[in-house]
Amino acid sequence: MATTTIADGFDQVVTVARVVSVSRESEWAALDVADEQGELRRVVGTNLKRFAEPERRLRVIGRLRNSPRWGWQVEARRVQPVLRFASAEASVVHELERVPHVGGKRASFS
């Protein structure tokens, strides 16, 4: 049972629809995400745990592959948060709090 790689150039902005699985020992996670047209895909990778939150917008760079056990999925190589434009200071603080390694204290502008 070999894994078939179809395309190496997956690069899309997606929205996390559901957290499927998160590792307790590492940064690995599996997420169901929706692209801009609403098509659902499964994204897996070792750098996804910090982004495992429904409604989170991400730019995922990786490759599409067909696993004999799990079917079609995107193997993420790089993931970046996509921040929404916020109009009020409270919204900006809320978005910054969600960025890994920023947190509430750094985001509060105090």
Secondary structure, DSSP 8 states (H G I E B T S, - for coil): ---EEEEEEEEEEEEEEEEEEE-SSSS-EEEEEE-TT--EEEEEETT-GGG--TT-EEEEEEEEEEETTTEEEEEEEEEEE-----SSHHHHHHHHHTSTTTHHHHHT--
